[in-house]
Amino acid sequence: MPPAYCRHVRALVETVSVDGLEVRLRTMAPAGRRRDQLAPTVVLVHGLGMSHRSFARSQQVLSRTHRTVSVDLPGFGGVPGAGRSLAIGELAELVMRALRSRGVHESILVGQSMGAQVVVEAAARHPADVVSVVLVGPVVDDRRRTLAHLALALGRDGVFEGIRMNAVLVTDYLRSVRQYVLQLRPMLRYPMRDAVAGLRVPVLVVRGTRDQIASSGWAGRLTRVARQGALVELFGAHHVQEHQPRAFAELVDEFLRAQTLEGVR
């Protein structure tokens, strides 16, 4: 029998236009309940240059117990680009408005790499709609906040990503190169540490033990400034959610259950 993340679950794919910019949503849920009001919805936001494919395996596992929505931001995953750079705040608003247009009003936001910035900003702006945030390999390290550091770390990380993930990385990068370049400056300038410190929702930081981009020290600093922060390291590289999809899904599920129990007390 194939592993859980290999079993095919059909996604509902929708393209939503928000102020002239397109966002693509891929919804998966248990027993085909993609339109049900399963709450909270687990929302997955990719990193710079990537697409929904960076959450393909982990979404398959998560969708067995939760309604899940993976996002393709403008200019990524084949979605038309904006033709200009988009501030992290703009990306956050695009995600939240696209979700609301599809009836998602209570969510746990999961962001990987630059997507971690997007979900932090979304939670800061819309705390009533966000139960918690999960930051996977968050960027940018406040002690290595230069393009040169980022490029070097990205190159080193590729050594540990493996054939499949590197194939996803290369093909996603090639079709998003224009928006990729435009988004570098907003990503490098976003004050991630201060933004996390200001959140009113619980924060789970997940890091791969081989991650060359989000260092252990940086992940620890982010966790400590959060009002309710936790850090877990799983074996793997920067895209650890794909290296360890089942373990990652269990972490998200446990994190959500812990908050539910806390709310009952």
C-alpha positions as CSV (number, residue, x, y, z in Angstrom):
1,M,0.0,0.0,0.0
2,P,1.4,3.4,-0.9
3,P,2.1,6.0,1.9
4,A,-0.6,8.4,2.8
5,Y,0.9,11.3,1.1
6,C,1.0,9.4,-2.3
7,R,-2.7,8.7,-2.3
8,H,-4.5,10.9,-4.7
9,V,-7.0,13.4,-3.3
10,R,-8.7,15.5,-5.9
11,A,-8.2,19.3,-5.4
12,L,-10.8,21.9,-6.1
13,V,-8.7,24.5,-8.0
14,E,-10.1,28.1,-8.2
15,T,-8.5,31.4,-9.4
16,V,-9.7,34.4,-7.5
17,S,-9.2,38.0,-8.7
18,V,-8.5,40.6,-6.0
19,D,-8.1,44.2,-7.2
20,G,-6.9,43.0,-10.6
21,L,-4.4,40.5,-9.2
22,E,-5.0,36.7,-9.4
23,V,-4.5,34.2,-6.6
24,R,-5.0,30.5,-7.1
25,L,-6.4,28.3,-4.4
26,R,-6.2,24.5,-4.2
27,T,-8.7,23.1,-1.7
28,M,-8.5,19.5,-0.4
29,A,-10.6,18.1,2.5
30,P,-11.5,14.7,4.0
31,A,-14.2,12.7,2.1
32,G,-14.5,15.4,-0.5
33,R,-15.9,18.0,1.9
34,R,-14.2,20.9,0.2
35,R,-17.2,23.2,0.5
36,D,-18.1,22.3,4.1
37,Q,-17.5,24.7,6.9
38,L,-14.7,22.6,8.5
39,A,-12.9,24.9,10.9
40,P,-10.3,26.0,11.2
41,T,-9.0,25.6,7.7
42,V,-5.3,24.9,7.3
43,V,-3.9,27.5,4.8
44,L,-0.5,26.8,3.1
45,V,1.5,29.7,1.7
46,H,4.7,29.0,-0.4
47,G,8.0,30.8,-0.4
48,L,9.8,33.0,-2.9
49,G,9.9,31.5,-6.3
50,M,7.9,28.5,-5.3
51,S,4.2,27.4,-5.7
52,H,1.6,25.1,-4.1
53,R,3.9,22.2,-5.1
54,S,6.2,23.0,-2.1
55,F,3.3,21.7,0.0
56,A,2.1,18.9,-2.2
57,R,2.9,15.9,0.1
58,S,2.1,17.7,3.3
59,Q,-1.2,18.9,2.0
60,Q,-2.2,15.4,1.0
61,V,-1.7,14.2,4.6
62,L,-3.3,17.2,6.3
63,S,-6.3,17.0,4.0
64,R,-7.2,13.6,5.5
65,T,-8.4,15.4,8.7
66,H,-8.7,19.1,7.8
67,R,-9.9,21.3,5.1
68,T,-6.7,22.6,3.5
69,V,-6.1,25.4,1.0
70,S,-2.8,25.9,-0.7
71,V,-2.1,29.2,-2.3
72,D,-0.3,30.3,-5.5
73,L,0.6,34.0,-5.1
74,P,0.7,36.4,-8.1
75,G,3.6,35.6,-10.4
76,F,4.2,32.1,-9.0
77,G,3.0,28.7,-9.9
78,G,1.9,29.8,-13.4
79,V,-0.3,32.7,-12.0
80,P,0.1,36.0,-13.9
81,G,2.6,38.3,-12.3
82,A,1.8,41.8,-10.9
83,G,4.4,43.5,-13.0
84,R,5.7,45.2,-9.9
85,S,6.9,44.3,-6.5
86,L,4.3,43.6,-3.9
87,A,4.8,44.5,-0.3
88,I,4.4,41.7,2.2
89,G,1.4,43.5,3.6
90,E,-0.2,43.4,0.1
91,L,0.4,39.7,-0.3
92,A,-1.1,39.1,3.2
93,E,-4.3,41.1,2.2
94,L,-4.5,39.2,-1.1
95,V,-4.5,35.9,0.7
96,M,-7.0,36.9,3.3
97,R,-9.4,38.4,0.8
98,A,-9.2,35.4,-1.5
99,L,-9.9,33.1,1.4
100,R,-12.9,35.1,2.6
101,S,-14.3,35.0,-1.0
102,R,-14.4,31.2,-0.6
103,G,-16.0,31.2,2.8
104,V,-12.9,30.7,4.9
105,H,-13.2,32.8,8.0
106,E,-11.2,30.8,10.6
107,S,-7.8,29.5,9.7
108,I,-4.4,28.3,10.9
109,L,-1.9,29.9,8.6
110,V,1.2,27.9,7.5
111,G,3.9,29.7,5.7
112,Q,7.2,28.4,4.4
113,S,10.3,30.7,3.8
114,M,8.9,34.0,2.4
115,G,5.4,32.6,3.0
116,A,6.2,32.7,6.7
117,Q,6.4,36.5,6.4
118,V,3.1,36.6,4.6
119,V,1.2,34.6,7.2
120,V,2.7,36.6,10.1
121,E,1.5,39.8,8.5
122,A,-1.9,38.3,7.8
123,A,-2.2,37.3,11.4
124,A,-1.1,40.7,12.6
125,R,-3.7,42.4,10.4
126,H,-6.6,39.9,11.0
127,P,-6.2,38.4,14.4
128,A,-9.9,37.6,14.7
129,D,-9.7,35.3,11.6
130,V,-6.5,33.5,12.5
131,V,-6.2,30.8,15.2
132,S,-2.5,30.4,15.0
133,V,0.5,30.5,12.6
134,V,3.1,27.9,11.7
135,L,6.4,29.2,10.3
136,V,8.4,26.7,8.3
137,G,12.0,27.7,7.6
138,P,11.1,31.4,8.2
139,V,13.2,34.1,6.6
140,V,15.1,36.4,6.7
141,D,17.7,35.9,9.5
142,D,18.1,39.3,11.1
143,R,21.9,38.7,11.5
144,R,22.4,37.7,7.8
145,R,20.0,40.1,6.1
146,T,21.8,40.5,2.8
147,L,21.3,39.2,-0.7
148,A,24.8,37.7,-0.7
149,H,24.1,35.7,2.5
150,L,20.8,34.5,1.1
151,A,22.2,33.4,-2.2
152,L,25.0,31.5,-0.5
153,A,22.6,29.8,1.9
154,L,20.3,28.8,-1.0
155,G,23.1,27.2,-2.9
156,R,24.2,25.2,0.2
157,D,20.6,24.1,0.9
158,G,20.3,22.6,-2.5
159,V,22.8,19.9,-1.6
160,F,20.4,18.6,1.0
161,E,17.0,19.0,-0.7
162,G,17.3,15.8,-2.9
163,I,16.4,15.1,-6.5
164,R,12.7,15.5,-6.3
165,M,12.6,18.7,-4.3
166,N,15.4,20.3,-6.4
167,A,13.4,19.5,-9.6
168,V,10.4,21.3,-8.1
169,L,12.7,24.2,-7.1
170,V,14.2,24.6,-10.5
171,T,11.0,24.4,-12.5
172,D,9.1,26.7,-10.2
173,Y,11.9,29.2,-10.2
174,L,12.1,29.2,-14.0
175,R,8.5,30.1,-14.5
176,S,8.5,32.8,-11.7
177,V,11.8,34.5,-12.4
178,R,10.4,37.9,-13.2
179,Q,8.3,38.2,-10.0
180,Y,11.1,36.5,-8.0
181,V,13.4,39.3,-8.7
182,L,10.8,41.9,-7.9
183,Q,10.0,40.3,-4.5
184,L,13.6,40.1,-3.3
185,R,13.7,43.6,-1.8
186,P,10.3,43.4,0.1
187,M,11.3,40.1,1.5
188,L,14.8,41.3,2.6
189,R,13.3,44.4,4.2
190,Y,10.4,42.8,6.1
191,P,11.0,43.2,9.9
192,M,10.1,39.6,10.7
193,R,11.4,39.5,14.3
194,D,9.4,42.6,15.3
195,A,6.3,41.3,13.5
196,V,6.4,38.0,15.3
197,A,6.8,39.8,18.6
198,G,3.6,41.7,18.0
199,L,1.4,38.7,17.2
200,R,-1.5,37.9,19.6
201,V,-1.8,34.3,18.4
202,P,0.3,31.2,19.1
203,V,3.3,30.6,16.9
204,L,4.9,27.3,16.0
205,V,8.3,27.5,14.3
206,V,9.4,24.4,12.4
207,R,12.9,24.0,11.1
208,G,14.8,21.3,9.2
209,T,17.9,20.2,10.9
210,R,19.8,20.6,7.6
211,D,18.2,23.9,6.7
212,Q,21.0,26.2,5.5
213,I,18.7,29.3,5.1
214,A,16.8,29.4,8.5
215,S,19.5,28.7,11.1
216,S,18.8,27.2,14.4
217,G,19.8,30.4,16.2
218,W,17.4,32.5,14.1
219,A,14.5,30.0,14.6
220,G,15.2,30.2,18.4
221,R,15.2,34.0,18.4
222,L,11.9,34.1,16.6
223,T,10.4,31.6,19.0
224,R,11.5,33.5,22.1
225,V,10.0,36.8,21.0
226,A,6.6,35.3,20.3
227,R,4.1,35.7,23.2
228,Q,3.2,32.0,22.8
229,G,6.0,30.4,20.9
230,A,7.2,26.8,20.3
231,L,10.1,25.4,18.2
232,V,10.3,22.0,16.7
233,E,13.2,20.7,14.5
234,L,12.6,17.8,12.0
235,F,15.3,16.0,10.0
236,G,15.5,17.6,6.6
237,A,16.4,20.7,4.6
238,H,14.7,24.1,4.0
239,H,11.5,22.4,2.7
240,V,11.3,20.1,5.6
241,Q,7.5,19.9,5.3
242,E,8.0,17.8,2.1
243,H,10.9,15.7,3.5
244,Q,8.8,14.8,6.5
245,P,5.1,15.2,5.4
246,R,3.6,12.9,7.9
247,A,5.6,14.1,10.9
248,F,4.9,17.7,9.8
249,A,1.1,17.1,9.5
250,E,1.1,15.5,13.0
251,L,2.9,18.5,14.4
252,V,0.3,20.9,12.9
253,D,-2.5,18.7,14.2
254,E,-1.0,18.5,17.7
255,F,-0.5,22.2,17.8
256,L,-4.1,22.8,16.8
257,R,-5.4,20.3,19.4
258,A,-3.3,21.9,22.2
259,Q,-4.9,25.2,21.5
260,T,-8.4,23.7,21.5
261,L,-7.8,22.1,24.9
262,E,-6.4,25.4,26.2
263,G,-9.5,27.2,25.0
264,V,-11.7,24.7,26.9
265,R,-10.0,25.3,30.2
